[in-house]
Amino acid sequence: MTVTINGEPRDLPAGLTLKGLLEELELDPRKVAVERNLEIAPRSAYDEIEIEAGDRLEIVQFVGGG
């Protein structure tokens, strides 16, 4: 299935959850925010939210520094 991640089309396997996607992208779920179809996905539901064909995802990484 094809979804859009940060403005780029990407093919993903069916049945993938947000948690699975973040693992595939090697991103720490504690250090990102995910917007799915213009709604912020609650971090507590990442392992329950299944990505669907046509979804538009924006993933923002938190970066510390000083």
N, CA, C and O atoms as CSV, one atom per row, in Angstrom:
chain,resi,resn,atom,element,x,y,z
A,1,MET,N,N,0.851,-1.178,0.000
A,1,MET,CA,C,0.000,0.000,0.000
A,1,MET,C,C,0.892,1.235,0.000
A,1,MET,O,O,2.028,1.199,0.471
A,2,THR,N,N,0.367,2.301,-0.524
A,2,THR,CA,C,1.129,3.543,-0.604
A,2,THR,C,C,0.570,4.566,0.377
A,2,THR,O,O,-0.638,4.795,0.437
A,3,VAL,N,N,1.460,5.172,1.138
A,3,VAL,CA,C,1.114,6.258,2.058
A,3,VAL,C,C,2.081,7.412,1.799
A,3,VAL,O,O,3.079,7.244,1.099
A,4,THR,N,N,1.789,8.557,2.355
A,4,THR,CA,C,2.681,9.703,2.237
A,4,THR,C,C,3.267,9.986,3.614
A,4,THR,O,O,2.534,10.199,4.579
A,5,ILE,N,N,4.598,9.988,3.695
A,5,ILE,CA,C,5.287,10.279,4.954
A,5,ILE,C,C,6.126,11.528,4.754
A,5,ILE,O,O,7.039,11.545,3.929
A,6,ASN,N,N,5.816,12.566,5.507
A,6,ASN,CA,C,6.516,13.852,5.409
A,6,ASN,C,C,6.610,14.323,3.958
A,6,ASN,O,O,7.653,14.797,3.506
A,7,GLY,N,N,5.485,14.179,3.237
A,7,GLY,CA,C,5.406,14.677,1.868
A,7,GLY,C,C,5.942,13.752,0.794
A,7,GLY,O,O,5.866,14.079,-0.391
A,8,GLU,N,N,6.487,12.599,1.181
A,8,GLU,CA,C,7.070,11.657,0.226
A,8,GLU,C,C,6.245,10.379,0.153
A,8,GLU,O,O,5.953,9.783,1.189
A,9,PRO,N,N,5.858,9.939,-1.058
A,9,PRO,CA,C,5.142,8.665,-1.155
A,9,PRO,C,C,6.049,7.504,-0.767
A,9,PRO,O,O,7.246,7.503,-1.053
A,10,ARG,N,N,5.447,6.515,-0.109
A,10,ARG,CA,C,6.238,5.361,0.336
A,10,ARG,C,C,5.349,4.125,0.336
A,10,ARG,O,O,4.197,4.182,0.766
A,11,ASP,N,N,5.884,3.013,-0.144
A,11,ASP,CA,C,5.157,1.747,-0.130
A,11,ASP,C,C,5.454,1.021,1.171
A,11,ASP,O,O,6.607,0.877,1.576
A,12,LEU,N,N,4.381,0.564,1.820
A,12,LEU,CA,C,4.499,-0.145,3.092
A,12,LEU,C,C,3.694,-1.436,3.029
A,12,LEU,O,O,2.742,-1.537,2.256
A,13,PRO,N,N,4.069,-2.419,3.836
A,13,PRO,CA,C,3.275,-3.649,3.880
A,13,PRO,C,C,1.928,-3.399,4.570
A,13,PRO,O,O,1.837,-2.569,5.475
A,14,ALA,N,N,0.898,-4.109,4.146
A,14,ALA,CA,C,-0.423,-3.993,4.772
A,14,ALA,C,C,-0.347,-4.488,6.211
A,14,ALA,O,O,0.458,-5.360,6.535
A,15,GLY,N,N,-1.191,-3.926,7.069
A,15,GLY,CA,C,-1.266,-4.367,8.460
A,15,GLY,C,C,-0.238,-3.738,9.381
A,15,GLY,O,O,-0.131,-4.133,10.542
A,16,LEU,N,N,0.521,-2.767,8.891
A,16,LEU,CA,C,1.564,-2.127,9.701
A,16,LEU,C,C,0.930,-1.114,10.651
A,16,LEU,O,O,0.056,-0.345,10.252
A,17,THR,N,N,1.370,-1.115,11.904
A,17,THR,CA,C,0.901,-0.126,12.883
A,17,THR,C,C,1.883,1.043,12.907
A,17,THR,O,O,2.973,0.970,12.339
A,18,LEU,N,N,1.478,2.116,13.571
A,18,LEU,CA,C,2.405,3.243,13.727
A,18,LEU,C,C,3.667,2.807,14.454
A,18,LEU,O,O,4.768,3.221,14.091
A,19,LYS,N,N,3.515,1.976,15.477
A,19,LYS,CA,C,4.687,1.480,16.211
A,19,LYS,C,C,5.601,0.696,15.274
A,19,LYS,O,O,6.819,0.872,15.303
A,20,GLY,N,N,5.021,-0.166,14.448
A,20,GLY,CA,C,5.806,-0.940,13.486
A,20,GLY,C,C,6.514,-0.053,12.488
A,20,GLY,O,O,7.659,-0.318,12.122
A,21,LEU,N,N,5.845,0.998,12.043
A,21,LEU,CA,C,6.470,1.932,11.101
A,21,LEU,C,C,7.660,2.624,11.746
A,21,LEU,O,O,8.722,2.730,11.133
A,22,LEU,N,N,7.495,3.093,12.971
A,22,LEU,CA,C,8.593,3.778,13.655
A,22,LEU,C,C,9.770,2.832,13.864
A,22,LEU,O,O,10.924,3.242,13.744
A,23,GLU,N,N,9.487,1.573,14.174
A,23,GLU,CA,C,10.568,0.589,14.309
A,23,GLU,C,C,11.282,0.401,12.975
A,23,GLU,O,O,12.510,0.327,12.928
A,24,GLU,N,N,10.509,0.323,11.885
A,24,GLU,CA,C,11.103,0.159,10.555
A,24,GLU,C,C,11.976,1.355,10.185
A,24,GLU,O,O,13.004,1.203,9.524
A,25,LEU,N,N,11.559,2.541,10.615
A,25,LEU,CA,C,12.321,3.762,10.326
A,25,LEU,C,C,13.430,4.011,11.356
A,25,LEU,O,O,14.169,4.991,11.262
A,26,GLU,N,N,13.533,3.109,12.337
A,26,GLU,CA,C,14.519,3.203,13.415
A,26,GLU,C,C,14.383,4.503,14.201
A,26,GLU,O,O,15.371,5.169,14.513
A,27,LEU,N,N,13.121,4.849,14.516
A,27,LEU,CA,C,12.829,6.037,15.311
A,27,LEU,C,C,12.292,5.615,16.674
A,27,LEU,O,O,11.494,4.682,16.773
A,28,ASP,N,N,12.729,6.301,17.717
A,28,ASP,CA,C,12.283,6.030,19.077
A,28,ASP,C,C,10.909,6.671,19.278
A,28,ASP,O,O,10.797,7.895,19.207
A,29,PRO,N,N,9.863,5.883,19.526
A,29,PRO,CA,C,8.517,6.432,19.701
A,29,PRO,C,C,8.417,7.484,20.800
A,29,PRO,O,O,7.515,8.321,20.772
A,30,ARG,N,N,9.323,7.451,21.761
A,30,ARG,CA,C,9.307,8.440,22.842
A,30,ARG,C,C,9.825,9.793,22.393
A,30,ARG,O,O,9.637,10.793,23.086
A,31,LYS,N,N,10.485,9.833,21.224
A,31,LYS,CA,C,11.124,11.071,20.777
A,31,LYS,C,C,10.537,11.620,19.487
A,31,LYS,O,O,11.165,12.433,18.808
A,32,VAL,N,N,9.319,11.170,19.146
A,32,VAL,CA,C,8.665,11.672,17.946
A,32,VAL,C,C,7.203,11.978,18.238
A,32,VAL,O,O,6.626,11.478,19.203
A,33,ALA,N,N,6.621,12.805,17.388
A,33,ALA,CA,C,5.177,13.034,17.365
A,33,ALA,C,C,4.719,12.641,15.968
A,33,ALA,O,O,5.400,12.917,14.981
A,34,VAL,N,N,3.559,11.993,15.895
A,34,VAL,CA,C,3.043,11.546,14.607
A,34,VAL,C,C,1.666,12.160,14.378
A,34,VAL,O,O,0.771,12.064,15.217
A,35,GLU,N,N,1.529,12.787,13.226
A,35,GLU,CA,C,0.231,13.301,12.796
A,35,GLU,C,C,-0.248,12.391,11.679
A,35,GLU,O,O,0.474,12.153,10.710
A,36,ARG,N,N,-1.459,11.885,11.812
A,36,ARG,CA,C,-2.045,10.993,10.805
A,36,ARG,C,C,-3.310,11.646,10.267
A,36,ARG,O,O,-4.279,11.848,10.999
A,37,ASN,N,N,-3.288,11.968,8.996
A,37,ASN,CA,C,-4.456,12.592,8.353
A,37,ASN,C,C,-4.943,13.816,9.126
A,37,ASN,O,O,-6.131,13.964,9.414
A,38,LEU,N,N,-3.993,14.683,9.451
A,38,LEU,CA,C,-4.229,15.971,10.111
A,38,LEU,C,C,-4.653,15.871,11.574
A,38,LEU,O,O,-5.105,16.861,12.149
A,39,GLU,N,N,-4.515,14.690,12.190
A,39,GLU,CA,C,-4.807,14.529,13.611
A,39,GLU,C,C,-3.592,13.944,14.319
A,39,GLU,O,O,-2.973,12.998,13.831
A,40,ILE,N,N,-3.256,14.512,15.468
A,40,ILE,CA,C,-2.140,13.995,16.258
A,40,ILE,C,C,-2.520,12.620,16.800
A,40,ILE,O,O,-3.566,12.461,17.429
A,41,ALA,N,N,-1.677,11.644,16.556
A,41,ALA,CA,C,-1.919,10.287,17.066
A,41,ALA,C,C,-1.413,10.214,18.502
A,41,ALA,O,O,-0.275,10.598,18.769
A,42,PRO,N,N,-2.231,9.731,19.429
A,42,PRO,CA,C,-1.766,9.601,20.809
A,42,PRO,C,C,-0.674,8.532,20.915
A,42,PRO,O,O,-0.829,7.419,20.413
A,43,ARG,N,N,0.402,8.881,21.559
A,43,ARG,CA,C,1.543,7.974,21.692
A,43,ARG,C,C,1.130,6.634,22.311
A,43,ARG,O,O,1.670,5.586,21.955
A,44,SER,N,N,0.184,6.678,23.224
A,44,SER,CA,C,-0.270,5.459,23.894
A,44,SER,C,C,-0.987,4.495,22.943
A,44,SER,O,O,-1.193,3.331,23.287
A,45,ALA,N,N,-1.370,4.968,21.753
A,45,ALA,CA,C,-2.102,4.127,20.804
A,45,ALA,C,C,-1.266,3.740,19.582
A,45,ALA,O,O,-1.800,3.148,18.644
A,46,TYR,N,N,0.020,4.055,19.571
A,46,TYR,CA,C,0.862,3.756,18.402
A,46,TYR,C,C,0.803,2.275,18.020
A,46,TYR,O,O,0.834,1.942,16.835
A,47,ASP,N,N,0.719,1.388,19.011
A,47,ASP,CA,C,0.710,-0.043,18.683
A,47,ASP,C,C,-0.682,-0.539,18.283
A,47,ASP,O,O,-0.835,-1.697,17.893
A,48,GLU,N,N,-1.693,0.321,18.375
A,48,GLU,CA,C,-3.059,-0.049,18.001
A,48,GLU,C,C,-3.510,0.580,16.688
A,48,GLU,O,O,-4.407,0.057,16.027
A,49,ILE,N,N,-2.898,1.697,16.305
A,49,ILE,CA,C,-3.322,2.414,15.102
A,49,ILE,C,C,-2.700,1.758,13.876
A,49,ILE,O,O,-1.482,1.762,13.700
A,50,GLU,N,N,-3.555,1.199,13.038
A,50,GLU,CA,C,-3.092,0.535,11.825
A,50,GLU,C,C,-3.076,1.545,10.674
A,50,GLU,O,O,-4.049,2.266,10.454
A,51,ILE,N,N,-1.976,1.583,9.958
A,51,ILE,CA,C,-1.829,2.482,8.826
A,51,ILE,C,C,-2.645,1.927,7.662
A,51,ILE,O,O,-2.643,0.722,7.410
A,52,GLU,N,N,-3.338,2.812,6.959
A,52,GLU,CA,C,-4.168,2.414,5.830
A,52,GLU,C,C,-3.672,3.075,4.552
A,52,GLU,O,O,-3.053,4.139,4.591
A,53,ALA,N,N,-3.946,2.439,3.424
A,53,ALA,CA,C,-3.554,2.991,2.124
A,53,ALA,C,C,-4.092,4.410,1.998
A,53,ALA,O,O,-5.244,4.682,2.337
A,54,GLY,N,N,-3.250,5.306,1.510
A,54,GLY,CA,C,-3.648,6.688,1.307
A,54,GLY,C,C,-3.440,7.589,2.505
A,54,GLY,O,O,-3.624,8.800,2.392
A,55,ASP,N,N,-3.056,7.033,3.664
A,55,ASP,CA,C,-2.804,7.862,4.845
A,55,ASP,C,C,-1.709,8.878,4.552
A,55,ASP,O,O,-0.773,8.618,3.796
A,56,ARG,N,N,-1.858,10.048,5.176
A,56,ARG,CA,C,-0.832,11.086,5.112
A,56,ARG,C,C,-0.264,11.227,6.524
A,56,ARG,O,O,-0.972,11.612,7.454
A,57,LEU,N,N,1.011,10.912,6.668
A,57,LEU,CA,C,1.670,10.946,7.971
A,57,LEU,C,C,2.743,12.027,7.988
A,57,LEU,O,O,3.483,12.206,7.021
A,58,GLU,N,N,2.811,12.730,9.085
A,58,GLU,CA,C,3.900,13.668,9.338
A,58,GLU,C,C,4.562,13.203,10.623
A,58,GLU,O,O,3.901,13.064,11.651
A,59,ILE,N,N,5.852,12.965,10.569
A,59,ILE,CA,C,6.596,12.512,11.739
A,59,ILE,C,C,7.619,13.585,12.093
A,59,ILE,O,O,8.449,13.969,11.270
A,60,VAL,N,N,7.544,14.059,13.330
A,60,VAL,CA,C,8.445,15.103,13.797
A,60,VAL,C,C,9.293,14.539,14.910
A,60,VAL,O,O,8.773,13.980,15.876
A,61,GLN,N,N,10.617,14.686,14.778
A,61,GLN,CA,C,11.547,14.210,15.807
A,61,GLN,C,C,11.911,15.348,16.725
A,61,GLN,O,O,12.162,16.467,16.276
A,62,PHE,N,N,11.941,15.059,18.028
A,62,PHE,CA,C,12.379,16.047,18.996
A,62,PHE,C,C,13.896,15.975,19.109
A,62,PHE,O,O,14.479,14.898,19.231
A,63,VAL,N,N,14.514,17.135,19.065
A,63,VAL,CA,C,15.969,17.193,19.128
A,63,VAL,C,C,16.347,18.107,20.291
A,63,VAL,O,O,15.874,19.239,20.384
A,64,GLY,N,N,17.199,17.604,21.167
A,64,GLY,CA,C,17.661,18.400,22.294
A,64,GLY,C,C,18.961,19.118,21.950
A,64,GLY,O,O,19.658,18.745,21.006
A,65,GLY,N,N,19.259,20.088,22.680
A,65,GLY,CA,C,20.519,20.806,22.456
A,65,GLY,C,C,20.549,22.066,23.291
A,65,GLY,O,O,19.609,22.387,24.018
A,66,GLY,N,N,21.644,22.758,23.165
A,66,GLY,CA,C,21.730,23.948,23.994
A,66,GLY,C,C,22.595,24.978,23.459
A,66,GLY,O,O,22.750,26.034,24.071
